[in-house]
Amino acid sequence: MAKLRVQRRTPWSVVALASIVAGALAISSVPASAGDADVYGVTGSLTPMTAQTVLGPTTTYQISAACRTVGPVSTYVDLARAESGGCSVGGSSAGTLALKGCSTGSITATNWQLTEPSSDLATFSGSGVVVGGVALVAGSPLHGPAGDGYFDPSTSNSPGSGVVVGVLAPQVGQNCVLGGVTSFAFAAVLVGEY
């Protein structure tokens, strides 16, 4: 008689947060002489202004996320100045989202507000894609439109490059087909250099 196996799935947020911590630790081992960089490991929500269904539509969104601490390890890392502690990402008109099936399409970041532990404010703007709920957004003043990139005015007068790797998943109880998605859980690593 065949045995029935029950497989328990690890919640995506646990996997995402573990990936964030691993990425932050790996990047924090880069010597400061390689340049100044900030690493944000955040979880929170991304809220489209128009419910996302199988066919989209393109919409602006709000973002609200914060750095977490996993045991003694902060998911915010400042390579040169050794800041540590809490941080946040926010924006009420934070970019555009154009998804099909609530999981694949394009995304832009417009002037994301990044509050660092020292309470100064950095910004990030860029564009990218979402494939199967995984988002990749990049911005550089050298290769993108004016205003793209990562800017930390407390440390540098010129913007540098930034990249975000994140995961978007409909909040519990929301369905892309039935009623649409009005809020996504969001977990991401943002790396900005300047």
PAVO-985085 format. One record per atom (N, C-alpha, C): residue number from 1; residue in one letter; atom name; x, y, z. Coordinates in Angstrom, 3 decimals. Each point is the difference from the previous one (the first is absolute). Layout:
N
NUM,A,CA,X,Y,Z
...
% end
This chain:
194
1,M,N,0.838,-1.175,0.000
1,M,CA,-0.838,1.175,0.000
1,M,C,0.888,1.245,0.000
2,A,N,-0.294,0.941,-0.881
2,A,CA,0.804,1.219,-0.120
2,A,C,-0.258,0.899,1.199
3,K,N,1.080,0.620,0.471
3,K,CA,-0.135,0.921,1.120
3,K,C,-0.299,1.397,-0.519
4,L,N,-0.865,0.670,0.693
4,L,CA,-0.346,1.367,-0.356
4,L,C,0.941,0.933,0.750
5,R,N,0.677,0.870,-0.763
5,R,CA,0.927,0.946,0.619
5,R,C,-0.643,1.368,0.089
6,V,N,0.098,0.594,1.146
6,V,CA,-0.497,1.365,0.175
6,V,C,1.213,0.910,0.021
7,Q,N,-0.015,0.958,-0.922
7,Q,CA,1.133,0.922,-0.086
7,Q,C,-0.418,1.356,0.545
8,R,N,0.740,0.501,0.974
8,R,CA,-0.288,1.317,0.558
8,R,C,0.839,1.023,-0.736
9,R,N,-0.623,1.070,-0.385
9,R,CA,0.704,1.064,-0.713
9,R,C,0.418,1.084,0.988
10,T,N,1.201,0.494,-0.181
10,T,CA,0.465,1.112,0.806
10,T,C,-0.657,1.268,-0.530
11,P,N,-0.581,0.848,0.849
11,P,CA,-0.623,1.230,-0.481
11,P,C,0.998,0.828,-0.808
12,W,N,-0.477,0.608,-1.101
12,W,CA,0.894,0.750,-0.891
12,W,C,0.712,1.117,0.745
13,S,N,-0.666,0.599,1.006
13,S,CA,0.629,1.112,0.709
13,S,C,1.219,-0.453,0.788
14,V,N,-0.028,-1.232,0.517
14,V,CA,1.155,-0.527,0.727
14,V,C,1.163,-0.224,-0.962
15,V,N,-0.315,-0.574,-1.166
15,V,CA,1.043,-0.227,-1.006
15,V,C,0.580,1.326,-0.467
16,A,N,-0.881,0.971,-0.270
16,A,CA,0.461,1.309,-0.478
16,A,C,0.872,0.689,1.036
17,L,N,-0.429,-0.036,1.270
17,L,CA,0.774,0.662,1.042
17,L,C,1.344,-0.683,0.196
18,A,N,0.043,-1.330,-0.098
18,A,CA,1.273,-0.716,0.104
18,A,C,0.924,0.400,-1.143
19,S,N,-0.554,0.159,-1.189
19,S,CA,0.803,0.420,-1.143
19,S,C,0.525,1.410,0.194
20,I,N,-0.849,0.876,0.549
20,I,CA,0.414,1.377,0.269
20,I,C,1.185,0.024,0.960
21,V,N,-0.112,-0.750,1.094
21,V,CA,1.078,-0.018,0.993
21,V,C,1.278,-0.548,-0.603
22,A,N,-0.102,-1.092,-0.763
22,A,CA,1.189,-0.582,-0.626
22,A,C,0.639,0.990,-0.959
23,G,N,-0.832,0.695,-0.783
23,G,CA,0.532,0.983,-0.949
23,G,C,0.666,1.163,0.707
24,A,N,-0.637,0.487,1.065
24,A,CA,0.566,1.122,0.744
24,A,C,1.329,-0.382,0.640
25,L,N,0.073,-1.207,0.557
25,L,CA,1.248,-0.446,0.615
25,L,C,1.108,-0.159,-1.034
26,A,N,-0.359,-0.536,-1.168
26,A,CA,1.010,-0.187,-1.054
26,A,C,0.530,1.338,-0.481
27,I,N,-0.902,0.965,-0.190
27,I,CA,0.420,1.302,-0.499
27,I,C,0.773,0.755,1.063
28,S,N,-0.359,-0.189,1.272
28,S,CA,0.695,0.724,1.066
28,S,C,1.443,-0.442,0.157
29,S,N,0.359,-1.142,-0.586
29,S,CA,1.387,-0.445,0.098
29,S,C,0.897,0.636,-1.048
30,V,N,-0.589,0.802,-0.932
30,V,CA,0.806,0.705,-0.992
30,V,C,0.748,1.114,0.691
31,P,N,1.299,0.164,-0.257
31,P,CA,0.743,1.056,0.676
31,P,C,-0.521,1.388,-0.356
32,A,N,0.064,0.928,0.966
32,A,CA,-0.500,1.355,-0.219
32,A,C,0.722,0.701,-1.126
33,S,N,1.229,-0.394,-0.291
33,S,CA,0.757,0.640,-1.065
33,S,C,-0.629,-0.229,-1.365
34,A,N,-0.935,-0.936,-0.092
34,A,CA,-0.670,-0.252,-1.275
34,A,C,-0.988,1.114,-0.317
35,G,N,-0.204,0.952,0.901
35,G,CA,-0.955,1.081,-0.189
35,G,C,-0.969,0.036,1.152
36,D,N,-0.860,1.009,0.009
36,D,CA,-0.993,0.097,1.056
36,D,C,-1.297,-0.605,-0.508
37,A,N,-0.630,-0.810,0.807
37,A,CA,-1.247,-0.640,-0.401
37,A,C,-0.889,-0.205,1.211
38,D,N,-1.297,0.027,-0.250
38,D,CA,-1.001,-0.286,1.019
38,D,C,-0.792,-1.212,-0.457
39,V,N,-0.335,-0.887,0.942
39,V,CA,-0.783,-1.185,-0.303
39,V,C,-1.226,0.002,0.911
40,Y,N,-1.166,-0.080,-0.606
40,Y,CA,-1.256,-0.028,0.740
40,Y,C,-0.659,-1.352,-0.227
41,G,N,-0.328,-0.707,1.065
41,G,CA,-0.808,-1.214,-0.098
41,G,C,-1.341,0.302,0.639
42,V,N,-1.053,0.100,-0.808
42,V,CA,-1.282,0.488,0.506
42,V,C,-1.148,-0.965,-0.262
43,T,N,-0.998,0.065,0.853
43,T,CA,-1.268,-0.677,-0.241
43,T,C,-1.117,0.991,0.292
44,G,N,-1.111,-0.148,-0.712
44,G,CA,-1.112,0.915,0.196
44,G,C,-1.083,-0.260,-1.020
45,S,N,-0.550,1.076,-0.559
45,S,CA,-1.087,-0.149,-0.962
45,S,C,0.150,0.962,-1.165
46,L,N,-0.540,-0.411,-1.129
46,L,CA,-0.083,0.821,-1.189
46,L,C,-1.468,0.011,-0.408
47,T,N,-0.603,1.183,-0.063
47,T,CA,-1.435,0.130,-0.206
47,T,C,-0.305,0.716,-1.304
48,P,N,-0.493,-0.733,-1.018
48,P,CA,-0.374,0.658,-1.255
48,P,C,-1.235,0.876,0.195
49,M,N,-0.035,1.133,-0.704
49,M,CA,-1.145,0.902,0.119
49,M,C,-1.234,-0.551,-0.717
50,T,N,0.215,-0.904,-0.964
50,T,CA,-1.095,-0.699,-0.670
50,T,C,0.224,-1.492,0.190
51,A,N,-1.037,-0.727,0.394
51,A,CA,0.135,-1.439,0.261
51,A,C,0.595,-0.709,-1.207
52,Q,N,0.938,-0.899,0.264
52,Q,CA,0.647,-0.761,-1.063
52,Q,C,-0.794,-1.268,-0.289
53,T,N,-0.340,-0.195,-1.275
53,T,CA,-0.731,-1.182,-0.434
53,T,C,0.858,-0.741,-1.022
54,V,N,-0.566,-0.974,-0.656
54,V,CA,0.742,-0.790,-0.979
54,V,C,0.584,0.890,-1.099
55,L,N,-0.707,1.070,-0.372
55,L,CA,0.451,0.870,-1.090
55,L,C,0.564,1.333,0.458
56,G,N,0.402,0.098,1.228
56,G,CA,0.597,1.270,0.462
56,G,C,-0.977,0.744,0.890
57,P,N,-0.211,1.300,-0.233
57,P,CA,0.593,0.889,-0.996
57,P,C,1.274,0.659,0.535
58,T,N,0.599,0.872,-0.813
58,T,CA,1.134,0.795,0.475
58,T,C,-0.504,0.987,1.044
59,T,N,0.707,0.107,1.096
59,T,CA,-0.433,0.873,1.094
59,T,C,1.197,0.512,0.777
60,T,N,-0.197,1.078,0.735
60,T,CA,1.011,0.440,0.959
60,T,C,-0.179,-0.824,1.277
61,Y,N,0.959,0.105,0.907
61,Y,CA,-0.089,-0.773,1.245
61,Y,C,0.619,0.757,1.159
62,Q,N,-0.360,-0.419,1.196
62,Q,CA,0.634,0.468,1.230
62,Q,C,0.901,-1.114,0.509
63,I,N,1.076,0.386,0.675
63,I,CA,0.870,-1.005,0.602
63,I,C,0.280,0.373,1.447
64,S,N,0.007,-1.000,0.863
64,S,CA,0.299,0.204,1.409
64,S,C,0.710,-1.246,0.503
65,A,N,1.264,0.145,0.368
65,A,CA,0.785,-1.153,0.447
65,A,C,1.036,0.459,1.015
66,A,N,0.525,-0.951,0.747
66,A,CA,0.988,0.332,1.032
66,A,C,1.058,-1.081,0.086
67,C,N,1.195,0.407,0.407
67,C,CA,1.067,-0.958,0.270
67,C,C,-0.346,-0.765,1.271
68,R,N,0.397,-1.237,0.034
68,R,CA,-0.259,-0.846,1.159
68,R,C,1.321,-0.376,0.673
69,T,N,-0.102,-0.520,1.193
69,T,CA,1.159,-0.557,0.682
69,T,C,-0.260,-1.479,0.206
70,V,N,0.946,-0.819,-0.407
70,V,CA,-0.113,-1.444,0.185
70,V,C,1.025,-0.376,1.065
71,G,N,-0.483,-0.220,1.216
71,G,CA,0.925,-0.199,1.112
71,G,C,0.833,1.266,0.169
72,P,N,1.323,-0.133,0.081
72,P,CA,0.843,1.183,0.158
72,P,C,0.351,0.663,-1.342
73,V,N,-0.495,-0.571,-1.115
73,V,CA,0.408,0.487,-1.323
73,V,C,-1.042,0.959,-0.566
74,S,N,0.442,1.227,-0.288
74,S,CA,-0.873,0.974,-0.640
74,S,C,0.007,-0.237,-1.500
75,T,N,-1.139,0.219,-0.638
75,T,CA,-0.035,-0.155,-1.459
75,T,C,0.254,1.328,-0.703
76,Y,N,0.585,0.962,0.730
76,Y,CA,0.534,1.215,-0.612
76,Y,C,1.505,-0.020,0.209
77,V,N,0.746,0.212,-1.060
77,V,CA,1.466,-0.001,0.100
77,V,C,0.533,1.224,-0.722
78,D,N,0.852,0.775,0.678
78,D,CA,0.695,1.129,-0.616
78,D,C,1.478,-0.366,-0.045
79,L,N,0.527,-0.168,-1.205
79,L,CA,1.357,-0.535,-0.104
79,L,C,1.082,0.943,0.497
80,A,N,-0.142,1.294,-0.252
80,A,CA,1.109,0.898,0.357
80,A,C,-0.117,0.583,1.402
81,R,N,-1.204,0.427,0.378
81,R,CA,-0.129,0.710,1.273
81,R,C,-0.454,-0.886,1.140
82,A,N,-0.301,-1.232,-0.282
82,A,CA,-0.385,-0.982,1.016
82,A,C,-1.239,0.408,0.791
83,E,N,-0.975,0.648,-0.662
83,E,CA,-1.286,0.230,0.655
83,E,C,-0.688,-1.343,0.191
84,S,N,-0.801,-0.118,1.030
84,S,CA,-0.809,-1.199,0.147
84,S,C,-1.276,0.374,0.731
85,G,N,-1.027,-0.761,-0.246
85,G,CA,-1.274,0.273,0.650
85,G,C,-1.139,-0.065,-0.985
86,G,N,-1.090,0.670,0.350
86,G,CA,-1.198,-0.072,-0.827
86,G,C,0.046,0.898,-1.216
87,C,N,-0.815,-0.319,-0.971
87,C,CA,-0.145,0.828,-1.186
87,C,C,-1.391,-0.254,-0.569
88,S,N,-0.388,0.818,-0.970
88,S,CA,-1.300,-0.204,-0.623
88,S,C,0.027,0.446,-1.448
89,V,N,-0.975,-0.482,-0.759
89,V,CA,-0.200,0.397,-1.385
89,V,C,-1.446,0.436,-0.124
90,G,N,-0.227,1.168,-0.602
90,G,CA,-1.370,0.473,-0.134
90,G,C,-0.184,0.836,-1.249
91,G,N,-1.246,0.152,-0.376
91,G,CA,-0.347,0.843,-1.131
91,G,C,-1.482,-0.127,-0.302
92,S,N,-0.693,1.147,-0.130
92,S,CA,-1.438,-0.042,-0.259
92,S,C,-0.311,-0.086,-1.489
93,S,N,0.898,0.454,-0.844
93,S,CA,-0.131,-0.192,-1.443
93,S,C,1.366,-0.495,-0.454
94,A,N,0.267,-1.262,0.329
94,A,CA,1.359,-0.529,-0.024
94,A,C,0.422,-0.598,-1.330
95,G,N,-0.848,0.083,-1.022
95,G,CA,0.349,-0.537,-1.304
95,G,C,-1.208,-0.608,-0.669
96,T,N,0.250,-0.743,-1.071
96,T,CA,-1.095,-0.645,-0.724
96,T,C,0.188,-1.506,-0.014
97,L,N,-1.119,-0.683,-0.110
97,L,CA,-0.040,-1.453,-0.018
97,L,C,-0.899,-0.407,-1.160
98,A,N,0.504,-0.877,-0.873
98,A,CA,-0.800,-0.493,-1.130
98,A,C,0.183,-1.506,-0.061
99,L,N,-0.942,-0.734,0.603
99,L,CA,0.136,-1.446,0.133
99,L,C,-1.080,-0.745,-0.777
100,K,N,0.337,-1.168,-0.471
100,K,CA,-0.971,-0.950,-0.544
100,K,C,-0.030,-1.183,0.959
101,G,N,-1.187,-0.456,0.330
101,G,CA,-0.115,-1.110,0.934
101,G,C,0.539,0.313,1.374
102,C,N,0.110,1.290,0.334
102,C,CA,0.475,0.463,1.309
102,C,C,1.420,-0.456,0.325
103,S,N,0.753,-0.460,-1.013
103,S,CA,1.330,-0.514,0.336
103,S,C,1.092,0.310,-1.017
104,T,N,-0.337,0.505,-1.193
104,T,CA,1.021,0.220,-1.023
104,T,C,-0.292,1.291,-0.763
105,G,N,1.018,0.820,-0.192
105,G,CA,-0.185,1.250,-0.731
105,G,C,1.139,0.955,0.276
106,S,N,-0.336,1.285,0.139
106,S,CA,1.028,1.017,0.217
106,S,C,-0.295,0.788,1.273
107,I,N,1.065,0.621,0.527
107,I,CA,-0.114,0.804,1.215
107,I,C,0.993,1.146,-0.091
108,T,N,-0.390,1.161,0.493
108,T,CA,0.936,1.102,0.149
108,T,C,0.019,0.428,1.460
109,A,N,1.108,0.561,0.420
109,A,CA,0.131,0.588,1.338
109,A,C,0.216,1.497,-0.206
110,T,N,-0.818,0.819,0.642
110,T,CA,0.097,1.446,-0.147
110,T,C,0.227,0.637,1.356
111,N,N,1.229,0.433,0.218
111,N,CA,0.330,0.750,1.206
111,N,C,-0.400,-0.719,1.286
112,W,N,0.346,-1.299,0.095
112,W,CA,-0.219,-0.708,1.261
112,W,C,0.746,0.741,1.102
113,Q,N,-0.628,0.208,1.126
113,Q,CA,0.605,0.677,1.147
113,Q,C,0.570,-1.046,0.961
114,L,N,1.311,0.039,0.195
114,L,CA,0.681,-1.003,0.819
114,L,C,0.553,0.680,1.252
115,T,N,-0.618,-0.272,1.144
115,T,CA,0.459,0.580,1.260
115,T,C,1.019,-0.939,0.619
116,E,N,1.184,0.531,0.268
116,E,CA,1.100,-0.803,0.551
116,E,C,0.025,0.129,1.528
117,P,N,0.795,-0.843,0.671
117,P,CA,0.058,0.069,1.469
117,P,C,0.386,1.375,0.534
118,S,N,0.819,0.747,-0.734
118,S,CA,0.413,1.323,0.474
118,S,C,-1.074,1.047,-0.264
119,S,N,-1.145,-0.441,-0.518
119,S,CA,-1.160,0.854,-0.289
119,S,C,0.195,0.902,-1.216
120,D,N,1.090,-0.193,-0.751
120,D,CA,0.089,0.734,-1.253
120,D,C,-0.834,-0.728,-1.046
121,L,N,-0.243,0.633,-1.129
121,L,CA,-0.926,-0.511,-0.990
121,L,C,0.705,-0.194,-1.334
122,A,N,0.022,-1.232,-0.471
122,A,CA,0.531,-0.309,-1.325
122,A,C,-1.183,-0.242,-0.935
123,T,N,0.263,0.004,-1.316
123,T,CA,-1.060,-0.263,-0.967
123,T,C,0.473,-0.999,-1.047
124,F,N,-0.969,-0.689,-0.608
124,F,CA,0.310,-0.941,-1.079
124,F,C,-1.058,0.114,-1.086
125,S,N,0.448,0.014,-1.259
125,S,CA,-0.898,-0.028,-1.152
125,S,C,0.591,-0.933,-1.045
126,G,N,-0.856,-0.729,-0.703
126,G,CA,0.473,-0.910,-1.037
126,G,C,-1.163,-0.693,-0.677
127,S,N,0.302,-0.975,-0.823
127,S,CA,-1.043,-0.749,-0.695
127,S,C,0.433,-1.447,-0.145
128,G,N,-0.981,-0.879,-0.256
128,G,CA,0.350,-1.404,-0.118
128,G,C,-1.170,-0.880,-0.352
129,V,N,0.127,-1.267,0.339
129,V,CA,-0.990,-1.009,-0.369
129,V,C,-0.409,-0.815,1.224
130,V,N,-1.175,-0.620,-0.118
130,V,CA,-0.480,-0.968,0.989
130,V,C,-0.272,-1.288,-0.762
131,V,N,0.627,-1.092,0.407
131,V,CA,-0.199,-1.295,-0.653
131,V,C,-0.375,-1.019,1.067
132,G,N,-1.206,-0.520,-0.088
132,G,CA,-0.460,-0.979,0.983
132,G,C,0.014,0.506,1.420
133,G,N,-0.243,1.303,0.183
133,G,CA,-0.023,0.584,1.334
133,G,C,1.347,0.471,0.504
134,V,N,1.077,-0.238,-0.765
134,V,CA,1.337,0.466,0.378
134,V,C,0.303,1.279,-0.772
135,A,N,0.285,1.075,0.727
135,A,CA,0.242,1.306,-0.620
135,A,C,1.488,0.311,-0.030
136,L,N,0.452,0.557,-1.107
136,L,CA,1.369,0.493,-0.143
136,L,C,-0.091,1.416,-0.538
137,V,N,0.458,0.969,0.801
137,V,CA,-0.069,1.406,-0.364
137,V,C,1.398,0.587,0.113
138,A,N,0.435,0.730,-1.028
138,A,CA,1.327,0.606,0.025
138,A,C,-0.095,1.462,-0.413
139,G,N,0.895,0.815,0.539
139,G,CA,0.042,1.408,-0.367
139,G,C,1.418,0.513,0.057
140,S,N,0.401,0.749,-1.027
140,S,CA,1.344,0.555,-0.055
140,S,C,-0.042,1.344,-0.704
141,P,N,0.680,1.018,0.533
141,P,CA,0.033,1.297,-0.676
141,P,C,0.782,-0.071,-1.317
142,L,N,0.800,-1.034,-0.183
142,L,CA,0.800,-0.136,-1.213
142,L,C,-0.753,-0.676,-1.132
143,H,N,-0.963,-0.864,0.343
143,H,CA,-0.651,-0.809,-1.028
143,H,C,-1.510,0.172,-0.072
144,G,N,-0.565,0.848,0.818
144,G,CA,-1.452,0.135,0.015
144,G,C,-0.423,1.440,-0.176
145,P,N,-1.301,0.245,0.114
145,P,CA,-0.518,1.366,-0.099
145,P,C,0.540,0.874,1.133
146,A,N,-0.088,1.306,-0.181
146,A,CA,0.422,0.940,1.048
146,A,C,-0.755,-0.305,1.283
147,G,N,0.701,-0.014,1.101
147,G,CA,-0.616,-0.283,1.295
147,G,C,0.091,-1.444,0.428
148,D,N,0.397,-0.905,-0.915
148,D,CA,0.141,-1.402,0.378
148,D,C,1.236,-0.212,0.867
149,G,N,-0.057,-1.004,0.863
149,G,CA,1.141,-0.376,0.811
149,G,C,-0.275,0.102,1.486
150,Y,N,1.067,-0.134,0.784
150,Y,CA,-0.063,0.041,1.460
150,Y,C,0.711,1.257,0.467
151,F,N,-0.640,0.769,0.881
151,F,CA,0.560,1.275,0.439
151,F,C,-0.071,0.085,1.515
152,D,N,1.160,0.145,0.635
152,D,CA,0.081,0.154,1.452
152,D,C,0.659,1.348,0.273
153,P,N,-0.779,1.070,0.109
153,P,CA,0.567,1.348,0.072
153,P,C,0.844,0.274,1.224
154,S,N,-0.133,-0.794,1.055
154,S,CA,0.803,0.262,1.200
154,S,C,1.457,-0.408,-0.209
155,T,N,0.258,-0.831,-1.009
155,T,CA,1.339,-0.514,-0.220
155,T,C,0.585,0.415,-1.342
156,S,N,-0.851,0.226,-0.990
156,S,CA,0.496,0.264,-1.338
156,S,C,-0.893,1.004,-0.704
157,N,N,0.623,0.882,-0.797
157,N,CA,-0.779,0.980,-0.759
157,N,C,-0.404,-0.506,-1.372
158,S,N,0.464,-1.179,-0.374
158,S,CA,-0.359,-0.529,-1.317
158,S,C,-0.640,-1.379,0.158
159,P,N,-1.035,-0.267,-0.806
159,P,CA,-0.673,-1.294,0.118
159,P,C,0.847,-1.138,-0.542
160,G,N,-0.234,-1.186,0.537
160,G,CA,0.660,-1.194,-0.498
160,G,C,-1.046,-0.964,-0.547
161,S,N,0.364,-1.255,-0.085
161,S,CA,-0.901,-1.007,-0.550
161,S,C,-0.687,-0.779,1.118
162,G,N,-1.146,-0.543,-0.324
162,G,CA,-0.714,-0.816,0.972
162,G,C,-0.696,-1.155,-0.681
163,V,N,-0.219,-1.076,0.748
163,V,CA,-0.720,-1.150,-0.524
163,V,C,-0.864,-0.605,1.111
164,V,N,-1.184,-0.464,-0.385
164,V,CA,-0.928,-0.640,0.933
164,V,C,-0.327,-1.390,-0.526
165,V,N,0.084,-0.997,0.866
165,V,CA,-0.506,-1.326,-0.314
165,V,C,-1.062,-0.295,1.053
166,G,N,-1.218,-0.235,-0.449
166,G,CA,-1.083,-0.159,0.964
166,G,C,-1.005,-1.060,-0.408
167,V,N,-0.907,-0.282,0.916
167,V,CA,-1.068,-0.974,-0.220
167,V,C,-1.326,0.684,0.294
168,L,N,-0.956,-0.143,-0.934
168,L,CA,-1.357,0.495,0.191
168,L,C,-0.944,-1.191,0.087
169,A,N,-0.835,-0.046,1.013
169,A,CA,-0.980,-1.079,0.132
169,A,C,-1.309,0.594,0.491
170,P,N,-1.126,-0.366,-0.622
170,P,CA,-1.283,0.522,0.475
170,P,C,-0.180,-0.266,1.492
171,Q,N,-0.529,0.988,0.705
171,Q,CA,-0.278,-0.192,1.420
171,Q,C,-0.988,-1.153,0.178
172,V,N,0.054,-0.643,1.140
172,V,CA,-0.871,-1.140,0.295
172,V,C,-1.463,0.374,-0.234
173,G,N,-0.722,-0.873,-0.700
173,G,CA,-1.416,0.215,-0.241
173,G,C,-0.313,0.770,-1.272
174,Q,N,1.054,0.479,-0.715
174,Q,CA,-0.237,0.743,-1.238
174,Q,C,0.291,-0.891,-1.199
175,N,N,-0.802,0.166,-1.033
175,N,CA,0.093,-0.874,-1.156
175,N,C,-0.001,0.832,-1.267
176,C,N,0.934,-0.282,-0.891
176,C,CA,0.147,0.751,-1.244
176,C,C,-1.232,-0.137,-0.889
177,V,N,-0.638,-1.163,0.027
177,V,CA,-1.163,-0.269,-0.856
177,V,C,-1.288,0.463,0.669
178,L,N,-0.127,-0.290,1.284
178,L,CA,-1.234,0.321,0.720
178,L,C,0.164,1.297,0.784
179,G,N,-0.387,1.097,-0.591
179,G,CA,0.023,1.282,0.704
179,G,C,1.267,0.806,-0.185
180,G,N,1.088,-0.628,-0.412
180,G,CA,1.246,0.727,-0.198
180,G,C,0.813,0.147,1.275
181,V,N,1.220,0.469,-0.171
181,V,CA,0.929,0.177,1.119
181,V,C,0.149,1.486,0.297
182,T,N,-0.301,0.389,1.229
182,T,CA,0.120,1.402,0.397
182,T,C,1.221,0.253,0.876
183,S,N,0.708,-1.065,0.383
183,S,CA,1.211,0.168,0.799
183,S,C,0.906,-1.219,-0.154
184,F,N,1.284,0.268,-0.233
184,F,CA,0.995,-1.060,-0.089
184,F,C,0.906,0.043,1.221
185,A,N,0.326,-1.167,0.541
185,A,CA,1.088,-0.076,0.975
185,A,C,1.294,0.196,-0.793
186,F,N,0.951,0.700,0.592
186,F,CA,1.209,0.394,-0.723
186,F,C,1.222,-0.283,0.871
187,A,N,0.973,-0.695,-0.552
187,A,CA,1.273,-0.230,0.689
187,A,C,1.104,0.223,-1.013
188,A,N,1.032,0.757,0.365
188,A,CA,1.010,0.344,-0.998
188,A,C,1.342,0.342,0.634
189,V,N,1.030,-0.098,-0.820
189,V,CA,1.323,0.541,0.317
189,V,C,0.256,1.132,-0.968
190,L,N,0.351,1.158,0.526
190,L,CA,0.409,1.140,-0.824
190,L,C,1.454,0.310,0.306
191,V,N,0.821,0.091,-1.034
191,V,CA,1.403,0.364,0.164
191,V,C,0.228,1.296,-0.768
192,G,N,0.486,1.017,0.682
192,G,CA,0.306,1.275,-0.643
192,G,C,1.458,0.342,0.213
193,E,N,0.694,0.377,-1.081
193,E,CA,1.406,0.406,0.146
193,E,C,0.143,1.427,-0.490
194,Y,N,0.970,0.710,0.587
194,Y,CA,0.215,1.397,-0.378
194,Y,C,1.426,0.408,0.278
% end
